[in-house]
Amino acid sequence: MSDAAAPKKKESFFSGVKKEFKKIVWPDKVTLMKESAAVVVVSVILGAIIALVDAAIKFGLDKILTL
């Protein structure tokens, strides 16, 4: 029989994590700042849209319920 049929020793979890961690490509400072700013701006805009829709629904329900 050949060695190909022999079971391989299982790699430890932490050594696997260490190997994968070395594959990560970290963004540079400028890219990180631009992407962070984009996330903050989009979050604020979506929060404002949700607040406006909520206020409109509340106003509409108040008008309907006072009839």
PDB file of N, H, CA, C and O in Angstrom:
ATOM      1  N   MET A   1       0.838  -1.186   0.000  1.00  0.00           N
ATOM      2  CA  MET A   1       0.000   0.000   0.000  1.00  0.00           C
ATOM      3  C   MET A   1       0.883   1.250   0.000  1.00  0.00           C
ATOM      4  O   MET A   1       2.037   1.226   0.428  1.00  0.00           O
ATOM      5  N   SER A   2       0.311   2.312  -0.483  1.00  0.00           N
ATOM      6  H   SER A   2      -0.626   2.331  -0.830  1.00  0.00           H
ATOM      7  CA  SER A   2       1.071   3.560  -0.543  1.00  0.00           C
ATOM      8  C   SER A   2       0.769   4.430   0.677  1.00  0.00           C
ATOM      9  O   SER A   2      -0.141   4.145   1.455  1.00  0.00           O
ATOM     10  N   ASP A   3       1.554   5.492   0.820  1.00  0.00           N
ATOM     11  H   ASP A   3       2.293   5.723   0.187  1.00  0.00           H
ATOM     12  CA  ASP A   3       1.360   6.416   1.933  1.00  0.00           C
ATOM     13  C   ASP A   3       0.127   7.295   1.739  1.00  0.00           C
ATOM     14  O   ASP A   3      -0.342   7.920   2.690  1.00  0.00           O
ATOM     15  N   ALA A   4      -0.403   7.348   0.513  1.00  0.00           N
ATOM     16  H   ALA A   4      -0.022   6.840  -0.260  1.00  0.00           H
ATOM     17  CA  ALA A   4      -1.571   8.196   0.235  1.00  0.00           C
ATOM     18  C   ALA A   4      -2.792   7.701   0.994  1.00  0.00           C
ATOM     19  O   ALA A   4      -3.682   8.491   1.311  1.00  0.00           O
ATOM     20  N   ALA A   5      -2.849   6.403   1.290  1.00  0.00           N
ATOM     21  H   ALA A   5      -2.126   5.762   1.033  1.00  0.00           H
ATOM     22  CA  ALA A   5      -3.996   5.846   1.992  1.00  0.00           C
ATOM     23  C   ALA A   5      -3.912   6.091   3.493  1.00  0.00           C
ATOM     24  O   ALA A   5      -4.909   5.928   4.197  1.00  0.00           O
ATOM     25  N   ALA A   6      -2.747   6.479   3.994  1.00  0.00           N
ATOM     26  H   ALA A   6      -1.937   6.611   3.422  1.00  0.00           H
ATOM     27  CA  ALA A   6      -2.591   6.703   5.423  1.00  0.00           C
ATOM     28  C   ALA A   6      -3.319   7.985   5.820  1.00  0.00           C
ATOM     29  O   ALA A   6      -3.260   8.987   5.108  1.00  0.00           O
ATOM     30  N   PRO A   7      -4.004   7.945   6.957  1.00  0.00           N
ATOM     31  CA  PRO A   7      -4.728   9.150   7.386  1.00  0.00           C
ATOM     32  C   PRO A   7      -3.760  10.260   7.772  1.00  0.00           C
ATOM     33  O   PRO A   7      -2.722  10.017   8.388  1.00  0.00           O
ATOM     34  N   LYS A   8      -4.126  11.491   7.394  1.00  0.00           N
ATOM     35  H   LYS A   8      -4.969  11.688   6.893  1.00  0.00           H
ATOM     36  CA  LYS A   8      -3.295  12.648   7.730  1.00  0.00           C
ATOM     37  C   LYS A   8      -3.579  13.079   9.157  1.00  0.00           C
ATOM     38  O   LYS A   8      -4.695  12.930   9.654  1.00  0.00           O
ATOM     39  N   LYS A   9      -2.559  13.613   9.808  1.00  0.00           N
ATOM     40  H   LYS A   9      -1.652  13.734   9.405  1.00  0.00           H
ATOM     41  CA  LYS A   9      -2.744  14.126  11.150  1.00  0.00           C
ATOM     42  C   LYS A   9      -3.516  15.436  11.066  1.00  0.00           C
ATOM     43  O   LYS A   9      -3.190  16.312  10.265  1.00  0.00           O
ATOM     44  N   LYS A  10      -4.536  15.560  11.897  1.00  0.00           N
ATOM     45  H   LYS A  10      -4.801  14.848  12.548  1.00  0.00           H
ATOM     46  CA  LYS A  10      -5.373  16.746  11.866  1.00  0.00           C
ATOM     47  C   LYS A  10      -4.614  17.946  12.439  1.00  0.00           C
ATOM     48  O   LYS A  10      -3.963  17.852  13.479  1.00  0.00           O
ATOM     49  N   GLU A  11      -4.715  19.065  11.737  1.00  0.00           N
ATOM     50  H   GLU A  11      -5.244  19.141  10.892  1.00  0.00           H
ATOM     51  CA  GLU A  11      -4.053  20.299  12.139  1.00  0.00           C
ATOM     52  C   GLU A  11      -4.795  20.902  13.328  1.00  0.00           C
ATOM     53  O   GLU A  11      -6.021  20.820  13.399  1.00  0.00           O
ATOM     54  N   SER A  12      -4.063  21.507  14.261  1.00  0.00           N
ATOM     55  H   SER A  12      -3.067  21.574  14.204  1.00  0.00           H
ATOM     56  CA  SER A  12      -4.724  22.109  15.416  1.00  0.00           C
ATOM     57  C   SER A  12      -5.492  23.354  14.974  1.00  0.00           C
ATOM     58  O   SER A  12      -5.175  23.977  13.960  1.00  0.00           O
ATOM     59  N   PHE A  13      -6.488  23.689  15.749  1.00  0.00           N
ATOM     60  H   PHE A  13      -6.745  23.183  16.573  1.00  0.00           H
ATOM     61  CA  PHE A  13      -7.348  24.828  15.420  1.00  0.00           C
ATOM     62  C   PHE A  13      -6.547  26.126  15.361  1.00  0.00           C
ATOM     63  O   PHE A  13      -6.692  26.916  14.429  1.00  0.00           O
ATOM     64  N   PHE A  14      -5.710  26.331  16.356  1.00  0.00           N
ATOM     65  H   PHE A  14      -5.591  25.689  17.114  1.00  0.00           H
ATOM     66  CA  PHE A  14      -4.990  27.603  16.433  1.00  0.00           C
ATOM     67  C   PHE A  14      -3.943  27.751  15.340  1.00  0.00           C
ATOM     68  O   PHE A  14      -3.699  28.861  14.866  1.00  0.00           O
ATOM     69  N   SER A  15      -3.324  26.654  14.936  1.00  0.00           N
ATOM     70  H   SER A  15      -3.522  25.752  15.321  1.00  0.00           H
ATOM     71  CA  SER A  15      -2.361  26.774  13.831  1.00  0.00           C
ATOM     72  C   SER A  15      -3.100  27.070  12.525  1.00  0.00           C
ATOM     73  O   SER A  15      -2.575  27.778  11.666  1.00  0.00           O
ATOM     74  N   GLY A  16      -4.306  26.538  12.370  1.00  0.00           N
ATOM     75  H   GLY A  16      -4.733  25.963  13.069  1.00  0.00           H
ATOM     76  CA  GLY A  16      -5.124  26.858  11.202  1.00  0.00           C
ATOM     77  C   GLY A  16      -5.538  28.316  11.189  1.00  0.00           C
ATOM     78  O   GLY A  16      -5.526  28.967  10.144  1.00  0.00           O
ATOM     79  N   VAL A  17      -5.901  28.820  12.349  1.00  0.00           N
ATOM     80  H   VAL A  17      -5.911  28.291  13.197  1.00  0.00           H
ATOM     81  CA  VAL A  17      -6.279  30.230  12.463  1.00  0.00           C
ATOM     82  C   VAL A  17      -5.084  31.117  12.137  1.00  0.00           C
ATOM     83  O   VAL A  17      -5.222  32.123  11.440  1.00  0.00           O
ATOM     84  N   LYS A  18      -3.910  30.741  12.642  1.00  0.00           N
ATOM     85  H   LYS A  18      -3.798  29.924  13.208  1.00  0.00           H
ATOM     86  CA  LYS A  18      -2.699  31.520  12.392  1.00  0.00           C
ATOM     87  C   LYS A  18      -2.377  31.555  10.900  1.00  0.00           C
ATOM     88  O   LYS A  18      -1.993  32.598  10.371  1.00  0.00           O
ATOM     89  N   LYS A  19      -2.531  30.417  10.221  1.00  0.00           N
ATOM     90  H   LYS A  19      -2.843  29.569  10.650  1.00  0.00           H
ATOM     91  CA  LYS A  19      -2.287  30.352   8.770  1.00  0.00           C
ATOM     92  C   LYS A  19      -3.247  31.258   8.013  1.00  0.00           C
ATOM     93  O   LYS A  19      -2.832  32.007   7.129  1.00  0.00           O
ATOM     94  N   GLU A  20      -4.518  31.192   8.355  1.00  0.00           N
ATOM     95  H   GLU A  20      -4.855  30.584   9.073  1.00  0.00           H
ATOM     96  CA  GLU A  20      -5.527  32.009   7.672  1.00  0.00           C
ATOM     97  C   GLU A  20      -5.332  33.496   7.980  1.00  0.00           C
ATOM     98  O   GLU A  20      -5.560  34.344   7.117  1.00  0.00           O
ATOM     99  N   PHE A  21      -4.914  33.809   9.198  1.00  0.00           N
ATOM    100  H   PHE A  21      -4.729  33.120   9.899  1.00  0.00           H
ATOM    101  CA  PHE A  21      -4.707  35.201   9.586  1.00  0.00           C
ATOM    102  C   PHE A  21      -3.600  35.848   8.765  1.00  0.00           C
ATOM    103  O   PHE A  21      -3.638  37.049   8.498  1.00  0.00           O
ATOM    104  N   LYS A  22      -2.622  35.056   8.369  1.00  0.00           N
ATOM    105  H   LYS A  22      -2.591  34.080   8.587  1.00  0.00           H
ATOM    106  CA  LYS A  22      -1.525  35.584   7.559  1.00  0.00           C
ATOM    107  C   LYS A  22      -1.976  35.905   6.135  1.00  0.00           C
ATOM    108  O   LYS A  22      -1.297  36.656   5.434  1.00  0.00           O
ATOM    109  N   LYS A  23      -3.107  35.351   5.692  1.00  0.00           N
ATOM    110  H   LYS A  23      -3.659  34.741   6.261  1.00  0.00           H
ATOM    111  CA  LYS A  23      -3.622  35.592   4.344  1.00  0.00           C
ATOM    112  C   LYS A  23      -4.412  36.898   4.244  1.00  0.00           C
ATOM    113  O   LYS A  23      -4.705  37.357   3.139  1.00  0.00           O
ATOM    114  N   ILE A  24      -4.758  37.498   5.377  1.00  0.00           N
ATOM    115  H   ILE A  24      -4.521  37.125   6.274  1.00  0.00           H
ATOM    116  CA  ILE A  24      -5.572  38.709   5.379  1.00  0.00           C
ATOM    117  C   ILE A  24      -4.778  39.867   4.791  1.00  0.00           C
ATOM    118  O   ILE A  24      -3.613  40.077   5.126  1.00  0.00           O
ATOM    119  N   VAL A  25      -5.436  40.615   3.904  1.00  0.00           N
ATOM    120  H   VAL A  25      -6.383  40.444   3.631  1.00  0.00           H
ATOM    121  CA  VAL A  25      -4.827  41.825   3.343  1.00  0.00           C
ATOM    122  C   VAL A  25      -5.513  43.008   4.032  1.00  0.00           C
ATOM    123  O   VAL A  25      -6.689  43.280   3.791  1.00  0.00           O
ATOM    124  N   TRP A  26      -4.770  43.700   4.886  1.00  0.00           N
ATOM    125  H   TRP A  26      -3.814  43.479   5.082  1.00  0.00           H
ATOM    126  CA  TRP A  26      -5.336  44.799   5.651  1.00  0.00           C
ATOM    127  C   TRP A  26      -5.353  46.068   4.801  1.00  0.00           C
ATOM    128  O   TRP A  26      -4.408  46.318   4.052  1.00  0.00           O
ATOM    129  N   PRO A  27      -6.411  46.872   4.905  1.00  0.00           N
ATOM    130  CA  PRO A  27      -6.464  48.125   4.129  1.00  0.00           C
ATOM    131  C   PRO A  27      -5.490  49.161   4.688  1.00  0.00           C
ATOM    132  O   PRO A  27      -5.118  49.126   5.861  1.00  0.00           O
ATOM    133  N   ASP A  28      -5.091  50.083   3.812  1.00  0.00           N
ATOM    134  H   ASP A  28      -5.393  50.111   2.859  1.00  0.00           H
ATOM    135  CA  ASP A  28      -4.225  51.153   4.288  1.00  0.00           C
ATOM    136  C   ASP A  28      -5.068  52.205   5.012  1.00  0.00           C
ATOM    137  O   ASP A  28      -6.296  52.128   5.022  1.00  0.00           O
ATOM    138  N   LYS A  29      -4.402  53.181   5.612  1.00  0.00           N
ATOM    139  H   LYS A  29      -3.404  53.244   5.604  1.00  0.00           H
ATOM    140  CA  LYS A  29      -5.079  54.162   6.453  1.00  0.00           C
ATOM    141  C   LYS A  29      -6.103  54.989   5.673  1.00  0.00           C
ATOM    142  O   LYS A  29      -7.199  55.247   6.172  1.00  0.00           O
ATOM    143  N   VAL A  30      -5.752  55.406   4.451  1.00  0.00           N
ATOM    144  H   VAL A  30      -4.862  55.197   4.046  1.00  0.00           H
ATOM    145  CA  VAL A  30      -6.648  56.244   3.638  1.00  0.00           C
ATOM    146  C   VAL A  30      -7.917  55.467   3.279  1.00  0.00           C
ATOM    147  O   VAL A  30      -9.024  55.991   3.399  1.00  0.00           O
ATOM    148  N   THR A  31      -7.754  54.230   2.842  1.00  0.00           N
ATOM    149  H   THR A  31      -6.854  53.804   2.744  1.00  0.00           H
ATOM    150  CA  THR A  31      -8.909  53.404   2.487  1.00  0.00           C
ATOM    151  C   THR A  31      -9.799  53.166   3.700  1.00  0.00           C
ATOM    152  O   THR A  31     -11.024  53.229   3.601  1.00  0.00           O
ATOM    153  N   LEU A  32      -9.183  52.894   4.832  1.00  0.00           N
ATOM    154  H   LEU A  32      -8.188  52.843   4.912  1.00  0.00           H
ATOM    155  CA  LEU A  32      -9.934  52.662   6.058  1.00  0.00           C
ATOM    156  C   LEU A  32     -10.753  53.892   6.439  1.00  0.00           C
ATOM    157  O   LEU A  32     -11.913  53.769   6.834  1.00  0.00           O
ATOM    158  N   MET A  33     -10.155  55.073   6.323  1.00  0.00           N
ATOM    159  H   MET A  33      -9.213  55.173   6.003  1.00  0.00           H
ATOM    160  CA  MET A  33     -10.867  56.302   6.657  1.00  0.00           C
ATOM    161  C   MET A  33     -12.036  56.556   5.701  1.00  0.00           C
ATOM    162  O   MET A  33     -13.124  56.938   6.131  1.00  0.00           O
ATOM    163  N   LYS A  34     -11.804  56.341   4.402  1.00  0.00           N
ATOM    164  H   LYS A  34     -10.920  56.030   4.053  1.00  0.00           H
ATOM    165  CA  LYS A  34     -12.867  56.556   3.413  1.00  0.00           C
ATOM    166  C   LYS A  34     -14.036  55.593   3.645  1.00  0.00           C
ATOM    167  O   LYS A  34     -15.198  55.999   3.614  1.00  0.00           O
ATOM    168  N   GLU A  35     -13.721  54.323   3.877  1.00  0.00           N
ATOM    169  H   GLU A  35     -12.777  53.993   3.902  1.00  0.00           H
ATOM    170  CA  GLU A  35     -14.785  53.341   4.077  1.00  0.00           C
ATOM    171  C   GLU A  35     -15.526  53.578   5.383  1.00  0.00           C
ATOM    172  O   GLU A  35     -16.742  53.396   5.448  1.00  0.00           O
ATOM    173  N   SER A  36     -14.809  53.981   6.422  1.00  0.00           N
ATOM    174  H   SER A  36     -13.821  54.128   6.370  1.00  0.00           H
ATOM    175  CA  SER A  36     -15.460  54.293   7.703  1.00  0.00           C
ATOM    176  C   SER A  36     -16.388  55.496   7.558  1.00  0.00           C
ATOM    177  O   SER A  36     -17.499  55.497   8.087  1.00  0.00           O
ATOM    178  N   ALA A  37     -15.929  56.515   6.843  1.00  0.00           N
ATOM    179  H   ALA A  37     -15.026  56.514   6.413  1.00  0.00           H
ATOM    180  CA  ALA A  37     -16.764  57.698   6.617  1.00  0.00           C
ATOM    181  C   ALA A  37     -18.009  57.331   5.810  1.00  0.00           C
ATOM    182  O   ALA A  37     -19.100  57.829   6.090  1.00  0.00           O
ATOM    183  N   ALA A  38     -17.853  56.473   4.826  1.00  0.00           N
ATOM    184  H   ALA A  38     -16.967  56.068   4.599  1.00  0.00           H
ATOM    185  CA  ALA A  38     -18.995  56.046   4.019  1.00  0.00           C
ATOM    186  C   ALA A  38     -20.017  55.305   4.880  1.00  0.00           C
ATOM    187  O   ALA A  38     -21.221  55.510   4.725  1.00  0.00           O
ATOM    188  N   VAL A  39     -19.548  54.451   5.778  1.00  0.00           N
ATOM    189  H   VAL A  39     -18.570  54.284   5.903  1.00  0.00           H
ATOM    190  CA  VAL A  39     -20.456  53.711   6.660  1.00  0.00           C
ATOM    191  C   VAL A  39     -21.207  54.665   7.577  1.00  0.00           C
ATOM    192  O   VAL A  39     -22.409  54.501   7.782  1.00  0.00           O
ATOM    193  N   VAL A  40     -20.519  55.661   8.134  1.00  0.00           N
ATOM    194  H   VAL A  40     -19.542  55.795   7.968  1.00  0.00           H
ATOM    195  CA  VAL A  40     -21.164  56.619   9.034  1.00  0.00           C
ATOM    196  C   VAL A  40     -22.199  57.447   8.280  1.00  0.00           C
ATOM    197  O   VAL A  40     -23.305  57.657   8.777  1.00  0.00           O
ATOM    198  N   VAL A  41     -21.850  57.918   7.081  1.00  0.00           N
ATOM    199  H   VAL A  41     -20.951  57.747   6.677  1.00  0.00           H
ATOM    200  CA  VAL A  41     -22.776  58.748   6.293  1.00  0.00           C
ATOM    201  C   VAL A  41     -24.018  57.950   5.904  1.00  0.00           C
ATOM    202  O   VAL A  41     -25.138  58.441   6.044  1.00  0.00           O
ATOM    203  N   VAL A  42     -23.829  56.731   5.420  1.00  0.00           N
ATOM    204  H   VAL A  42     -22.919  56.333   5.306  1.00  0.00           H
ATOM    205  CA  VAL A  42     -24.975  55.900   5.025  1.00  0.00           C
ATOM    206  C   VAL A  42     -25.840  55.576   6.238  1.00  0.00           C
ATOM    207  O   VAL A  42     -27.066  55.560   6.127  1.00  0.00           O
ATOM    208  N   SER A  43     -25.234  55.321   7.382  1.00  0.00           N
ATOM    209  H   SER A  43     -24.238  55.334   7.472  1.00  0.00           H
ATOM    210  CA  SER A  43     -26.007  55.028   8.594  1.00  0.00           C
ATOM    211  C   SER A  43     -26.849  56.221   9.019  1.00  0.00           C
ATOM    212  O   SER A  43     -28.009  56.059   9.397  1.00  0.00           O
ATOM    213  N   VAL A  44     -26.276  57.417   8.959  1.00  0.00           N
ATOM    214  H   VAL A  44     -25.334  57.549   8.652  1.00  0.00           H
ATOM    215  CA  VAL A  44     -27.019  58.624   9.330  1.00  0.00           C
ATOM    216  C   VAL A  44     -28.179  58.863   8.357  1.00  0.00           C
ATOM    217  O   VAL A  44     -29.288  59.193   8.776  1.00  0.00           O
ATOM    218  N   ILE A  45     -27.914  58.696   7.061  1.00  0.00           N
ATOM    219  H   ILE A  45     -27.013  58.429   6.721  1.00  0.00           H
ATOM    220  CA  ILE A  45     -28.971  58.895   6.057  1.00  0.00           C
ATOM    221  C   ILE A  45     -30.099  57.892   6.249  1.00  0.00           C
ATOM    222  O   ILE A  45     -31.273  58.264   6.230  1.00  0.00           O
ATOM    223  N   LEU A  46     -29.750  56.620   6.436  1.00  0.00           N
ATOM    224  H   LEU A  46     -28.797  56.318   6.452  1.00  0.00           H
ATOM    225  CA  LEU A  46     -30.795  55.609   6.638  1.00  0.00           C
ATOM    226  C   LEU A  46     -31.561  55.853   7.938  1.00  0.00           C
ATOM    227  O   LEU A  46     -32.770  55.632   7.996  1.00  0.00           O
ATOM    228  N   GLY A  47     -30.862  56.308   8.979  1.00  0.00           N
ATOM    229  H   GLY A  47     -29.880  56.488   8.931  1.00  0.00           H
ATOM    230  CA  GLY A  47     -31.545  56.634  10.231  1.00  0.00           C
ATOM    231  C   GLY A  47     -32.545  57.761  10.042  1.00  0.00           C
ATOM    232  O   GLY A  47     -33.646  57.721  10.591  1.00  0.00           O
ATOM    233  N   ALA A  48     -32.159  58.770   9.261  1.00  0.00           N
ATOM    234  H   ALA A  48     -31.265  58.802   8.815  1.00  0.00           H
ATOM    235  CA  ALA A  48     -33.064  59.892   8.994  1.00  0.00           C
ATOM    236  C   ALA A  48     -34.277  59.433   8.174  1.00  0.00           C
ATOM    237  O   ALA A  48     -35.405  59.842   8.450  1.00  0.00           O
ATOM    238  N   ILE A  49     -34.045  58.596   7.181  1.00  0.00           N
ATOM    239  H   ILE A  49     -33.128  58.264   6.958  1.00  0.00           H
ATOM    240  CA  ILE A  49     -35.154  58.081   6.365  1.00  0.00           C
ATOM    241  C   ILE A  49     -36.118  57.271   7.223  1.00  0.00           C
ATOM    242  O   ILE A  49     -37.334  57.433   7.115  1.00  0.00           O
ATOM    243  N   ILE A  50     -35.584  56.404   8.070  1.00  0.00           N
ATOM    244  H   ILE A  50     -34.596  56.272   8.157  1.00  0.00           H
ATOM    245  CA  ILE A  50     -36.439  55.588   8.939  1.00  0.00           C
ATOM    246  C   ILE A  50     -37.215  56.479   9.903  1.00  0.00           C
ATOM    247  O   ILE A  50     -38.390  56.216  10.162  1.00  0.00           O
ATOM    248  N   ALA A  51     -36.592  57.521  10.439  1.00  0.00           N
ATOM    249  H   ALA A  51     -35.637  57.735  10.229  1.00  0.00           H
ATOM    250  CA  ALA A  51     -37.283  58.442  11.350  1.00  0.00           C
ATOM    251  C   ALA A  51     -38.414  59.176  10.633  1.00  0.00           C
ATOM    252  O   ALA A  51     -39.491  59.361  11.199  1.00  0.00           O
ATOM    253  N   LEU A  52     -38.172  59.596   9.385  1.00  0.00           N
ATOM    254  H   LEU A  52     -37.297  59.445   8.925  1.00  0.00           H
ATOM    255  CA  LEU A  52     -39.221  60.285   8.617  1.00  0.00           C
ATOM    256  C   LEU A  52     -40.396  59.358   8.305  1.00  0.00           C
ATOM    257  O   LEU A  52     -41.556  59.750   8.431  1.00  0.00           O
ATOM    258  N   VAL A  53     -40.090  58.143   7.902  1.00  0.00           N
ATOM    259  H   VAL A  53     -39.147  57.825   7.799  1.00  0.00           H
ATOM    260  CA  VAL A  53     -41.160  57.175   7.609  1.00  0.00           C
ATOM    261  C   VAL A  53     -41.943  56.872   8.884  1.00  0.00           C
ATOM    262  O   VAL A  53     -43.171  56.790   8.846  1.00  0.00           O
ATOM    263  N   ASP A  54     -41.257  56.705  10.001  1.00  0.00           N
ATOM    264  H   ASP A  54     -40.259  56.772  10.031  1.00  0.00           H
ATOM    265  CA  ASP A  54     -41.915  56.442  11.273  1.00  0.00           C
ATOM    266  C   ASP A  54     -42.833  57.602  11.662  1.00  0.00           C
ATOM    267  O   ASP A  54     -43.962  57.383  12.102  1.00  0.00           O
ATOM    268  N   ALA A  55     -42.348  58.835  11.500  1.00  0.00           N
ATOM    269  H   ALA A  55     -41.431  59.013  11.143  1.00  0.00           H
ATOM    270  CA  ALA A  55     -43.164  60.007  11.838  1.00  0.00           C
ATOM    271  C   ALA A  55     -44.383  60.103  10.925  1.00  0.00           C
ATOM    272  O   ALA A  55     -45.473  60.448  11.382  1.00  0.00           O
ATOM    273  N   ALA A  56     -44.206  59.799   9.634  1.00  0.00           N
ATOM    274  H   ALA A  56     -43.320  59.519   9.264  1.00  0.00           H
ATOM    275  CA  ALA A  56     -45.324  59.853   8.698  1.00  0.00           C
ATOM    276  C   ALA A  56     -46.375  58.801   9.043  1.00  0.00           C
ATOM    277  O   ALA A  56     -47.573  59.080   9.000  1.00  0.00           O
ATOM    278  N   ILE A  57     -45.935  57.614   9.381  1.00  0.00           N
ATOM    279  H   ILE A  57     -44.962  57.387   9.416  1.00  0.00           H
ATOM    280  CA  ILE A  57     -46.880  56.553   9.749  1.00  0.00           C
ATOM    281  C   ILE A  57     -47.608  56.917  11.035  1.00  0.00           C
ATOM    282  O   ILE A  57     -48.818  56.722  11.144  1.00  0.00           O
ATOM    283  N   LYS A  58     -46.874  57.446  12.008  1.00  0.00           N
ATOM    284  H   LYS A  58     -45.891  57.605  11.919  1.00  0.00           H
ATOM    285  CA  LYS A  58     -47.502  57.851  13.273  1.00  0.00           C
ATOM    286  C   LYS A  58     -48.524  58.956  13.035  1.00  0.00           C
ATOM    287  O   LYS A  58     -49.625  58.916  13.586  1.00  0.00           O
ATOM    288  N   PHE A  59     -48.163  59.942  12.213  1.00  0.00           N
ATOM    289  H   PHE A  59     -47.269  59.974  11.766  1.00  0.00           H
ATOM    290  CA  PHE A  59     -49.087  61.032  11.907  1.00  0.00           C
ATOM    291  C   PHE A  59     -50.342  60.487  11.219  1.00  0.00           C
ATOM    292  O   PHE A  59     -51.461  60.868  11.563  1.00  0.00           O
ATOM    293  N   GLY A  60     -50.149  59.605  10.257  1.00  0.00           N
ATOM    294  H   GLY A  60     -49.240  59.296   9.977  1.00  0.00           H
ATOM    295  CA  GLY A  60     -51.291  59.021   9.544  1.00  0.00           C
ATOM    296  C   GLY A  60     -52.189  58.211  10.461  1.00  0.00           C
ATOM    297  O   GLY A  60     -53.413  58.317  10.380  1.00  0.00           O
ATOM    298  N   LEU A  61     -51.603  57.411  11.326  1.00  0.00           N
ATOM    299  H   LEU A  61     -50.608  57.325  11.392  1.00  0.00           H
ATOM    300  CA  LEU A  61     -52.416  56.610  12.256  1.00  0.00           C
ATOM    301  C   LEU A  61     -53.155  57.498  13.249  1.00  0.00           C
ATOM    302  O   LEU A  61     -54.304  57.219  13.592  1.00  0.00           O
ATOM    303  N   ASP A  62     -52.510  58.565  13.713  1.00  0.00           N
ATOM    304  H   ASP A  62     -51.577  58.792  13.434  1.00  0.00           H
ATOM    305  CA  ASP A  62     -53.189  59.492  14.617  1.00  0.00           C
ATOM    306  C   ASP A  62     -54.407  60.116  13.937  1.00  0.00           C
ATOM    307  O   ASP A  62     -55.459  60.254  14.560  1.00  0.00           O
ATOM    308  N   LYS A  63     -54.273  60.488  12.684  1.00  0.00           N
ATOM    309  H   LYS A  63     -53.418  60.376  12.178  1.00  0.00           H
ATOM    310  CA  LYS A  63     -55.405  61.079  11.937  1.00  0.00           C
ATOM    311  C   LYS A  63     -56.514  60.064  11.740  1.00  0.00           C
ATOM    312  O   LYS A  63     -57.692  60.395  11.872  1.00  0.00           O
ATOM    313  N   ILE A  64     -56.145  58.834  11.427  1.00  0.00           N
ATOM    314  H   ILE A  64     -55.188  58.565  11.320  1.00  0.00           H
ATOM    315  CA  ILE A  64     -57.154  57.794  11.217  1.00  0.00           C
ATOM    316  C   ILE A  64     -57.888  57.476  12.506  1.00  0.00           C
ATOM    317  O   ILE A  64     -59.107  57.307  12.499  1.00  0.00           O
ATOM    318  N   LEU A  65     -57.161  57.392  13.613  1.00  0.00           N
ATOM    319  H   LEU A  65     -56.170  57.529  13.618  1.00  0.00           H
ATOM    320  CA  LEU A  65     -57.766  56.992  14.887  1.00  0.00           C
ATOM    321  C   LEU A  65     -58.603  58.096  15.516  1.00  0.00           C
ATOM    322  O   LEU A  65     -59.440  57.808  16.371  1.00  0.00           O
ATOM    323  N   THR A  66     -58.404  59.352  15.122  1.00  0.00           N
ATOM    324  H   THR A  66     -57.724  59.586  14.427  1.00  0.00           H
ATOM    325  CA  THR A  66     -59.217  60.440  15.691  1.00  0.00           C
ATOM    326  C   THR A  66     -60.489  60.670  14.917  1.00  0.00           C
ATOM    327  O   THR A  66     -61.266  61.554  15.278  1.00  0.00           O
ATOM    328  N   LEU A  67     -60.735  59.914  13.871  1.00  0.00           N
ATOM    329  H   LEU A  67     -60.104  59.196  13.577  1.00  0.00           H
ATOM    330  CA  LEU A  67     -61.984  60.073  13.107  1.00  0.00           C
ATOM    331  C   LEU A  67     -63.170  59.605  13.872  1.00  0.00           C
ATOM    332  O   LEU A  67     -64.293  59.670  13.372  1.00  0.00           O
TER     333      LEU A  67
END
